Amino acid sequence: MGYQHSQSKNVSLPRRRIVLDAVSAIEAPFHGGGSFYLRVSALGLVALVAFGVLGLRLWSLQVLQGPRYLNAAARQSYRTVELPAPRGAVLDAKGRLLASTEGKLVLTADSQTLGEVVDGQWRPTASGRAALHRVARLSGETVADFVSRIRASLVRDRYAPVEIVPTLKRPLAAYLSERAEEFPGFTVADVPTRSYPQGALGSEFLGLLGEIGPQQLKEKRYRWAKPGAVVGTSGVEASYDRLLNGGLVQGRVRVDSLGRPVGRLTETPGPPPRSLQLTIDARIQRAAEKAVRDGIADSRRLGYSPSGGAAVVLDAHTGAVVALASQPGFNQVAAARDPSYLSRLLGGGGSVYNQATQGVFPSGSTFKPIVAEAAMQDGLISPSSELACTGSLTVGGHVFHNVEAWANATMTLSTAIAESCDTWFYRVGELQYYRLAKGDLALQKWARLFGFGHPTGLDVPGESSGLVPTPAWVKESQHLPWYEGTSITLAIGQSFLQVTPLQLAVAYAALANGGTVVRPHVAKAVLDPAGHVVKPLVFKPVRKLKLVGLQAIRDGLYAAANSPGGTSAAIFSGFQPTVAGKTGTAEAPPGDDHSWYASWAPAGNPKYVVVVLIEHGGFGAEAAAPAAKEIYEALFPAKRP
């Protein structure tokens, strides 16, 4: 049986195309109609307006408001800090610099690099504490001091650099600068600070600077200030702070997205400050300070125990203060360089007390010319009146002694002043007591008119009022009646009388110039940065007194310094120009007597008033008068061939 082989072929079947044909068509009524085209046009218009608004907004953001948003972005990447600007200079009457501004090297720290704020208080991180320890070992400071300074600074301004080493020595500054990468978070900076080209001269009137306090921030004159600002705290630095203070200048520091500083601080300098010229003559000031020290030394050599002293040199006609010295004093140079200087000074028994304007003392016999003028004004005596000068005067069973126990003479006013007879003035005090018992307080009235018992108006803060006692004051404060002996001792500058050296200088200026009570002042003019006078400072007199018998007082003061028997003739006889002056020896138990000298020169044409006090220095002629002579030698240097 065999198989039949059949050959097969591939067959291609035709493809079937499906075609959809519309069975019918219906024309919609809106196709091709006006309503259709209106809707399409409206939609296109809406799209066009939308794109137009978006385009205008984009143009506004990029073109019109671009600078504003650029500044906003910059503010987010930078923080503004306020830093103290340099202060204006202080010059003396001859143009010598007394106080200026110089750069001081400090070490600043970045608080956010070294630590973080936890529960509202800054704390150093572990690495930050290690870095602080390293710097502390190099600088001699303590980590605790660093931490407290950083915390205090953050309260004022979290972005301002923190001065953790306020005074950086140059070798250490160079070491830290050269190894800046080894001390991340620390920067050596140069900041403005007060400098004193004349050295430690004039602390009595220049004053100190310090950080503004909470009470000062409330004052109207410190509206510009913020916590941490540096202002004057005493002297002309305080009185003329508004003029001298450069205020605050702005600086910028770059920060990251978390507000952490990442760049260096850059400052925008402000306009240069104006300067203040004083009436002080640095040469005379130096001589006055030396004279007071010499007077203290002379007193010690004589066996007394002086505790300080003061000197005032005043223009007799204008009240311009030429010199104002006080001992013990303080060193404003050290105070500017070392923040701990003042605390150490005060802790060691030192003082920043100005004896010339704040110290109050019984004036002793230097008060006698005022007593004489009040008595003549009240008609109790005349320039030619003669009273007895005896060794003592007994009143109510109490014996009041004269310095010269052997005295027994009749004297006029001029002689009584020249020889400083106490019993002569005791008798004047008796006469004044009888008037006072009837309500006539002529001595108190004239003492106040001469400038005692209230501030003189000096343009340096902190001036004492002193005290001119009255019966009402004695009754209220001492719970005592006004005895006859109270008037008697007041007539020689004792009793409860308290005066400052400056008040005594103002009173003697009125005697010297014919009755004008000047307002003492140390400021002379405001200067521009180039040193030109912008505004002269004028201080009008306080009052004009019509004095009687003034020539008799002047004759007595001249004789006291130039005639045989005068209390200071041994010091000033033959001195040129001639001096008119009065010694004073004021009892001050339990210590030694205060030594006073109040004077002017030239005697016939007064130019300067000089008052010297050596506290507990003994007799006026022993310490104060020689010191005053030193000052006159500086005021009127001898002419050389």
Residue pairs with C-beta under 8 A, 6 or more apart in sequence:
30 36
61 69
77 254
77 255
78 252
78 253
78 254
78 255
79 159
79 252
79 253
79 255
79 259
79 261
80 159
80 250
80 251
80 252
81 157
81 159
81 160
81 161
81 250
81 251
81 252
81 253
81 265
82 157
82 160
82 226
82 248
82 249
82 250
82 251
83 160
83 191
83 248
83 249
83 250
83 251
83 267
84 191
84 192
84 229
84 230
84 246
84 248
84 249
85 192
85 245
85 246
85 247
85 248
85 249
85 269
85 270
85 273
86 101
86 192
86 246
86 272
86 273
87 99
87 101
87 192
87 194
87 209
87 244
87 245
87 246
87 273
88 243
88 244
88 245
88 246
88 273
88 274
88 275
88 276
89 97
89 99
89 100
89 101
89 275
89 276
90 97
90 98
90 99
90 100
90 206
90 236
90 244
90 275
90 276
90 277
90 278
91 97
91 98
91 275
91 276
91 277
91 278
91 527
92 98
92 277
92 278
92 280
92 281
92 282
92 285
93 277
93 278
93 279
93 280
93 281
93 320
93 322
93 524
94 281
94 282
94 283
95 277
95 531
96 197
96 198
96 282
97 197
97 198
98 196
98 197
98 198
98 201
98 202
98 206
98 278
98 280
98 282
99 194
99 195
99 196
99 206
99 237
100 194
100 195
100 196
100 197
101 192
101 193
101 194
101 195
102 192
102 193
102 195
103 190
103 191
103 192
103 193
104 167
104 190
104 191
104 192
104 193
104 337
105 167
105 168
105 169
105 170
105 173
105 188
105 189
105 190
106 163
106 165
106 166
106 167
106 168
106 188
106 189
106 190
106 191
107 135
107 139
107 163
107 164
107 165
107 168
107 173
107 176
107 186
107 187
107 188
107 189
108 161
108 162
108 163
108 164
108 186
108 187
108 188
108 189
109 132
109 146
109 150
109 161
109 162
109 164
109 185
109 186
109 187
110 161
110 162
110 185
110 186
110 187
110 261
111 122
111 150
111 153
111 154
111 158
111 162
112 260
112 261
113 128
113 184
113 185
113 260
113 261
114 124
114 125
114 127
114 128
114 131
114 132
114 150
114 185
115 122
115 123
115 124
115 125
115 128
115 129
115 150
116 122
116 123
116 125
117 123
117 154
121 151
122 147
122 150
122 151
122 154
124 132
124 143
124 147
128 185
129 143
131 183
131 184
131 185
131 186
132 143
132 146
132 147
133 143
134 183
135 141
135 146
135 164
135 165
135 176
135 183
135 186
136 142
136 143
136 146
138 172
138 175
138 176
139 165
139 168
139 172
141 164
141 165
145 164
146 164
149 162
149 163
149 164
150 162
150 164
153 160
153 162
153 163
153 228
154 162
155 227
156 226
156 227
156 228
157 226
157 228
159 253
159 255
159 261
160 228
160 251
161 187
161 189
161 265
163 189
163 191
166 339
167 337
167 338
167 339
168 176
168 188
173 188
176 183
176 186
176 188
177 188
180 186
180 187
187 264
193 336
193 337
194 209
194 332
194 336
195 336
196 206
196 332
196 333
196 336
198 282
198 286
199 333
200 329
200 331
200 332
200 333
200 334
201 282
201 285
201 286
201 289
202 280
202 282
202 285
202 324
202 332
203 235
203 326
203 329
203 330
203 331
203 332
203 352
204 235
204 324
204 325
204 326
204 329
204 354
204 356
204 357
205 235
205 236
205 278
205 280
205 321
205 324
205 460
205 522
206 235
206 236
206 237
206 332
207 232
207 233
207 234
207 235
207 236
207 237
207 238
207 239
207 332
207 460
208 232
208 233
208 234
208 235
208 237
208 332
208 335
208 342
208 352
209 230
209 231
209 232
209 233
209 237
209 336
210 230
210 231
210 233
211 228
211 229
211 230
211 231
212 222
212 225
212 227
212 228
212 229
212 230
212 231
216 222
216 225
216 231
217 225
217 226
217 227
221 241
221 242
222 229
222 231
224 247
224 248
225 231
226 248
229 248
230 245
231 238
231 241
231 245
232 238
232 239
232 240
232 241
232 244
232 245
234 352
234 461
234 462
235 460
235 461
236 244
236 276
236 278
236 459
236 460
236 522
236 523
237 244
238 461
239 459
239 460
239 461
239 523
240 276
240 459
240 523
243 273
243 274
243 276
243 526
244 273
244 274
244 275
244 276
245 273
246 270
246 273
247 270
249 267
249 268
249 269
249 270
250 267
250 268
251 265
251 266
251 267
251 268
252 265
252 266
252 268
253 261
253 263
253 264
253 265
253 266
254 261
254 262
254 263
255 261
255 262
255 263
256 262
272 529
273 529
274 526
274 527
274 528
274 529
274 534
275 526
275 527
275 528
275 529
275 531
276 523
276 525
276 526
276 527
277 523
277 524
277 525
277 526
277 527
277 533
278 522
278 523
278 524
279 315
279 320
279 321
279 322
279 521
279 522
279 523
279 524
280 321
280 322
280 323
280 324
280 522
281 322
281 323
283 634
284 313
284 322
284 323
284 631
284 634
284 635
285 322
285 323
285 324
285 325
287 323
287 630
287 631
287 633
287 634
288 311
288 313
288 323
288 324
288 325
288 631
288 634
289 311
289 323
289 325
289 327
289 329
290 630
291 311
291 325
291 612
291 627
291 628
291 630
291 631
292 309
292 310
292 311
292 325
292 326
292 327
292 612
292 614
292 627
293 309
293 327
294 626
294 627
294 630
295 306
295 309
295 595
295 612
295 614
295 617
295 623
295 624
295 626
295 627
296 306
296 308
296 309
296 327
296 614
296 617
296 623
298 617
298 622
298 623
298 626
298 627
299 306
299 595
299 614
299 616
299 617
299 618
299 622
299 623
300 306
302 618
302 622
302 623
304 592
304 616
304 617
304 618
304 623
305 591
305 592
305 616
306 592
306 595
306 614
306 615
306 616
306 617
306 618
306 623
307 591
307 615
307 616
308 326
308 327
308 328
308 355
308 359
308 615
309 325
309 326
309 327
309 355
309 612
309 613
309 614
309 615
309 617
309 627
310 325
310 326
310 327
310 354
310 355
310 356
310 359
310 501
310 612
310 613
310 615
311 323
311 324
311 325
311 356
311 501
311 610
311 611
311 612
311 613
311 627
311 628
311 631
312 321
312 323
312 324
312 325
312 356
312 501
312 502
312 504
312 505
312 609
312 610
312 611
313 321
313 322
313 323
313 324
313 608
313 609
313 610
313 631
313 635
314 320
314 321
314 322
314 505
314 506
314 509
314 518
314 520
314 608
314 609
314 610
314 611
315 321
315 322
315 509
315 518
315 607
315 608
315 609
316 509
316 512
316 513
316 600
316 606
316 607
316 608
316 609
317 509
317 513
317 516
317 518
317 606
317 607
318 518
318 539
319 506
319 509
319 518
319 519
319 520
319 521
319 539
319 541
320 520
320 521
320 522
320 524
321 458
321 520
321 521
321 522
322 608
322 635
323 631
324 354
324 356
324 357
324 502
324 522
325 356
326 353
326 354
326 355
326 356
326 359
327 355
328 350
328 351
330 342
330 345
330 350
330 351
330 352
331 341
334 341
335 341
335 342
342 352
345 351
345 352
346 352
353 359
354 460
354 462
355 501
355 613
355 615
356 500
356 501
356 502
357 458
357 460
357 462
357 463
357 464
357 500
357 501
357 502
358 462
358 463
358 464
358 500
359 464
359 500
359 501
359 613
359 615
360 464
360 466
360 467
360 498
360 499
360 500
361 498
361 499
361 500
361 586
361 588
361 594
361 613
361 615
362 493
362 494
362 495
362 497
362 498
362 499
362 586
362 587
362 588
362 594
363 493
363 497
363 499
363 504
363 584
363 586
363 596
364 492
364 493
364 494
364 584
364 585
364 586
364 587
364 593
364 594
364 596
364 620
365 420
365 422
365 492
365 493
365 567
365 582
365 583
365 584
365 585
365 596
365 620
366 493
366 504
366 582
366 583
366 584
366 596
366 597
366 598
366 611
366 620
367 492
367 493
367 497
367 499
367 584
368 416
368 417
368 420
368 425
368 491
368 492
368 493
368 582
369 417
369 508
369 511
369 553
369 556
369 557
369 582
370 443
370 446
370 447
370 450
370 452
370 507
371 425
371 428
371 429
371 432
371 443
371 490
371 491
371 492
371 493
372 381
372 413
372 417
372 425
372 428
372 549
372 552
372 553
373 446
373 450
373 511
373 547
373 548
373 549
373 550
373 553
374 432
374 442
374 443
374 445
374 446
374 447
375 381
375 428
375 431
375 432
375 442
375 443
376 382
376 383
376 548
376 549
377 442
377 446
377 548
378 432
378 435
378 440
378 442
380 428
380 431
380 432
380 435
381 387
381 413
381 428
381 431
382 549
383 412
383 413
383 414
383 549
383 551
383 552
384 412
384 413
384 552
385 412
385 413
386 410
386 411
386 412
387 410
387 411
387 416
387 424
387 427
387 428
388 408
388 409
388 410
388 411
388 423
388 424
388 427
389 402
389 407
389 408
389 409
389 410
389 411
389 416
389 419
389 421
389 423
389 424
390 402
390 407
390 408
390 423
391 401
391 402
391 404
391 405
391 406
391 407
391 408
391 423
392 399
392 400
392 401
392 402
392 405
392 423
393 399
393 400
393 402
393 423
393 426
393 427
393 488
394 400
395 426
395 430
395 484
395 485
395 488
396 483
396 484
396 485
398 485
400 422
400 423
400 426
400 485
400 488
400 489
401 422
402 421
402 422
402 423
403 420
403 422
403 585
404 421
407 421
407 423
411 419
411 421
411 424
412 552
413 549
413 552
413 553
413 556
414 552
414 553
414 555
414 556
414 559
415 421
415 556
415 559
416 424
416 425
416 556
417 553
417 556
417 557
417 559
417 560
417 582
418 556
418 557
418 559
418 560
418 563
418 565
418 566
418 567
419 560
419 565
419 566
419 567
420 560
420 567
420 582
420 583
422 492
425 491
425 492
426 488
426 491
426 492
428 491
429 487
429 488
429 489
429 490
429 491
429 492
430 484
430 487
430 488
432 442
432 443
432 487
432 491
433 484
433 486
433 487
433 488
435 442
436 443
436 471
436 482
436 487
441 470
441 471
443 487
443 490
443 491
444 453
444 468
444 469
444 470
447 453
447 468
448 454
448 468
449 517
449 543
449 545
450 506
450 507
450 510
450 517
450 545
451 503
451 506
451 507
451 510
451 517
451 542
452 466
452 468
452 497
452 499
452 503
452 507
453 465
453 466
453 467
453 468
454 465
454 466
455 463
455 464
455 465
456 463
456 502
456 503
456 506
456 519
456 520
456 542
457 519
457 520
457 539
457 542
458 502
458 519
458 520
458 521
458 522
459 521
459 522
459 523
459 539
460 522
463 500
463 502
464 500
466 498
466 499
466 500
466 503
467 473
467 496
467 497
467 498
468 497
469 486
469 490
469 495
469 496
469 497
471 481
471 482
473 496
474 480
474 481
474 482
474 486
474 496
475 481
475 482
478 496
486 495
486 496
487 495
489 495
490 496
490 497
493 584
493 586
494 586
494 587
501 611
501 612
501 613
502 520
502 611
504 596
504 598
504 611
505 520
505 598
505 609
505 610
505 611
506 517
506 518
506 520
508 598
508 599
508 600
508 609
508 611
509 516
509 517
509 518
509 600
509 609
510 516
510 517
510 518
510 545
510 547
511 547
511 550
511 553
511 554
511 557
511 600
512 580
512 600
512 606
512 609
513 606
514 547
514 550
515 544
515 545
515 546
515 547
515 550
516 541
516 543
516 544
516 545
517 541
517 542
517 543
517 544
517 545
518 539
518 541
518 542
519 539
519 540
519 541
519 542
521 537
521 539
523 537
524 536
524 537
525 533
525 534
525 535
525 536
525 537
526 533
526 534
526 535
526 537
527 533
527 534
528 534
554 580
554 603
557 580
557 581
557 582
557 599
557 603
558 578
558 580
558 603
559 565
559 566
560 566
560 567
560 568
560 569
560 580
560 581
560 582
560 583
561 568
561 569
561 571
561 572
561 573
561 578
561 579
561 580
561 581
561 599
561 603
562 569
562 572
562 573
562 578
562 579
562 603
563 569
563 573
566 573
567 582
567 583
567 620
567 621
568 579
568 581
568 582
568 583
568 597
568 599
568 620
568 621
568 625
570 621
571 621
571 625
571 626
571 629
572 578
572 579
572 581
572 625
572 629
575 629
575 632
576 636
577 601
577 602
577 603
577 636
578 601
578 602
578 603
578 604
579 599
579 600
579 601
579 602
579 603
579 628
579 632
580 599
580 600
580 601
580 603
580 606
581 597
581 598
581 599
581 600
581 610
581 625
581 628
582 597
582 598
582 599
582 620
583 596
583 597
583 619
583 620
583 621
583 624
583 625
584 594
584 595
584 596
584 597
584 598
584 620
584 624
585 593
585 594
585 595
585 596
585 618
585 619
585 620
586 593
586 594
586 596
587 593
588 594
588 615
588 616
591 616
592 616
592 617
592 618
593 616
593 617
593 618
593 619
594 613
594 614
594 615
594 616
594 617
595 613
595 614
595 617
595 618
595 619
595 620
595 622
595 623
595 624
596 611
596 612
596 613
596 620
596 624
597 610
597 611
597 612
597 620
597 621
597 624
597 625
597 627
597 628
598 609
598 610
598 611
599 609
599 610
599 611
599 628
600 606
600 607
600 608
600 609
600 610
601 607
601 608
601 610
601 632
601 635
601 636
608 632
608 635
610 628
610 631
610 632
610 635
611 628
612 624
612 625
612 627
612 628
612 631
613 624
614 623
614 624
614 627
617 623
617 624
